[in-house]
């Protein structure tokens, strides 16, 4: 079962967040107050993280959304890479043929 929630504010000696940053299924993370600057940068690549804060609360609405956290403590949130083009003009491929073998010079289907 993947780790999705982690509460670390009580870990007063923790300074390196590299290990929690490897938990790719992590959705909610509370980190110790001494973790700032470069030590939190590794958390930017957590793809499923929704809440990130220096305090824990069972009421997630009281914790910062990840975008809010990065605005307050380290600039803008990372831009997630789009893996699929969602819009745009249809692709045209010149030289296709219709079902009967006739060439379609515009790349569309031949009209019958």
Secondary structure, DSSP 8 states (H G I E B T S, - for coil): ----EEE-TT-TT----TTGGG-TT--EEE--TT--GGGGGGGGG-TT--EEESS--SSGGGS-BHHHHHHHHSSS-------S--SS-----TTEE-TTS-EETTSS----
